[in-house]
Amino acid sequence: MRKRAERRWTIMLVPHGSGSSRAVEVSHTVVKSLTGIGGVLVLVMVALGVAAIARGVNITRNGVLEHENRVLIDEIQRVREHLVVLRDSLTTMGQRGQDLRLLAGLSPLDPAVQQGGIGGPAGEWPERDRLMALGIDGAQALAARLEVDGLARRANILQALIHVRCVLAE
């Protein structure tokens, strides 16, 4: 059997300026192997580049979300501070209402009636479930919302009582 002649590649190296050129012969198998290894290296570099970019995007997104979270936590804290002032104002209004009832010769209201409507919403409330799923921060937001809702109901009751007192006074 005759051995088939292996294909070969000739690479010519030509220096700049003067000097003799050199010819290097490389077998076709070596060229195919080097091409395959080069292709794999290019694919690995592209994959690493894409992974680095994706990680950079995630790090940036996480930074933005952490900043938003801090801003929201600060806002919840400010709302709670305002709620303390509102609660104090409503307590003062309730006390003045009691004083007006005494001056008018009416019996004082039961404190439970003054605190009416504080219990919070009942029934289906999907926002509650979504907030509770957010952990501690969600629970704080829910508590603030319930407090605002309760104080708003209490303020509405006090406003109605004051309106009734004004009508009775006329």
C-alpha positions in Angstrom: 0.0 0.0 0.0 1.1 3.4 -0.8 1.1 6.0 1.9 -0.8 9.0 0.9 1.3 12.2 0.9 0.4 14.4 3.8 -0.7 17.9 2.8 1.6 20.6 4.1 1.4 24.4 4.5 4.3 26.6 3.8 4.6 29.8 5.8 6.9 32.5 4.5 8.6 34.7 7.0 9.9 37.9 5.4 11.8 40.4 7.6 11.6 44.1 7.3 14.4 45.7 5.4 17.3 43.5 4.3 17.6 39.9 5.3 16.9 36.5 4.0 13.4 35.1 3.9 12.6 31.9 5.6 10.1 29.2 4.7 8.5 27.0 7.4 6.5 24.0 6.5 3.6 22.9 8.7 1.5 19.8 8.3 -2.2 20.2 7.6 -3.0 18.3 10.9 -1.1 20.9 12.9 -2.8 23.8 11.1 -6.3 22.2 11.8 -5.3 21.6 15.5 -4.1 25.2 15.9 -7.2 26.5 14.3 -9.4 24.4 16.6 -7.6 25.5 19.7 -7.7 29.2 18.6 -11.5 28.9 18.0 -12.0 27.4 21.4 -9.9 30.1 23.0 -11.9 32.8 21.2 -15.2 31.2 22.4 -13.9 31.1 25.9 -12.9 34.7 25.8 -16.3 35.7 24.4 -18.1 33.7 27.1 -15.9 35.3 29.9 -16.6 38.7 28.5 -20.3 38.2 28.4 -20.2 36.8 32.0 -18.2 39.8 33.1 -20.7 42.2 31.5 -23.7 40.4 33.0 -22.1 40.5 36.4 -21.4 44.2 36.1 -25.0 44.8 35.2 -26.2 42.8 38.2 -23.8 44.6 40.5 -25.1 47.9 39.2 -28.7 46.8 39.5 -28.1 45.6 43.1 -26.6 49.0 44.0 -29.6 50.8 42.6 -32.0 48.5 44.4 -30.1 48.9 47.7 -30.2 52.7 47.3 -34.0 52.6 46.6 -34.4 50.4 49.6 -32.5 52.8 51.9 -34.6 55.7 50.5 -37.9 53.9 51.2 -36.8 52.9 54.7 -35.9 56.5 55.4 -39.3 57.6 54.0 -41.1 55.1 56.2 -39.2 56.4 59.2 -40.2 60.0 58.3 -43.9 59.0 57.9 -43.8 57.3 61.3 -42.4 60.5 62.9 -45.3 62.5 61.3 -47.7 59.9 62.6 -46.6 60.5 66.1 -47.4 64.2 65.7 -50.8 63.4 64.1 -51.6 60.9 66.9 -50.7 63.6 69.5 -52.9 66.2 67.6 -55.8 63.7 67.5 -55.4 63.0 71.2 -55.5 66.7 72.0 -58.6 67.1 69.8 -60.2 64.2 71.6 -59.4 65.7 75.0 -60.8 69.1 73.9 -63.9 67.4 72.7 -64.3 65.8 76.1 -63.8 69.2 77.7 -66.5 70.7 75.4 -68.9 67.9 76.4 -68.3 68.6 80.1 -68.9 72.4 79.5 -72.1 71.6 77.6 -73.3 69.4 80.4 -73.1 66.2 78.3 -71.8 63.0 79.7 -68.2 62.2 78.6 -67.6 59.7 75.8 -66.3 56.3 76.6 -62.6 56.2 75.6 -63.3 53.1 73.5 -65.7 55.2 71.4 -63.1 57.9 71.0 -60.6 55.3 69.7 -63.2 53.9 67.3 -62.2 52.7 63.9 -58.6 51.9 64.9 -58.8 48.2 64.2 -57.7 48.3 60.6 -59.1 46.9 57.4 -60.8 43.5 57.4 -61.4 41.1 54.6 -59.4 40.7 51.4 -56.4 43.1 51.1 -53.8 41.9 48.6 -51.4 44.7 49.4 -51.0 43.3 52.9 -49.8 40.0 51.6 -47.4 41.6 49.1 -46.0 43.8 51.9 -45.6 40.9 54.3 -43.7 38.9 51.7 -41.0 41.6 51.7 -39.8 40.7 55.2 -39.0 43.3 57.9 -39.2 46.3 55.6 -42.5 45.2 54.2 -43.9 44.7 57.8 -42.7 48.2 58.7 -44.5 49.6 55.6 -47.6 47.7 56.5 -47.6 48.9 60.1 -47.2 52.5 58.9 -50.1 52.1 56.4 -52.3 50.6 59.1 -51.4 53.4 61.5 -52.2 56.0 58.8 -55.5 54.3 58.0 -56.5 54.1 61.7 -55.6 57.7 62.4 -57.5 58.8 59.3 -60.6 56.9 60.5 -60.2 58.4 64.0 -59.8 61.9 62.5 -63.0 61.4 60.5 -64.9 60.3 63.6 -63.6 63.3 65.6 -64.5 65.6 62.8 -68.0 64.2 62.7 -68.3 64.6 66.5 -67.2 68.2 66.3 -69.6 68.9 63.5 -72.5 67.4 65.6 -71.4 69.5 68.6 -71.4 72.6 66.5 -74.9 71.8 65.2 -76.1 71.1 68.7 -74.5 74.4 70.0 -76.5 76.4 67.5 
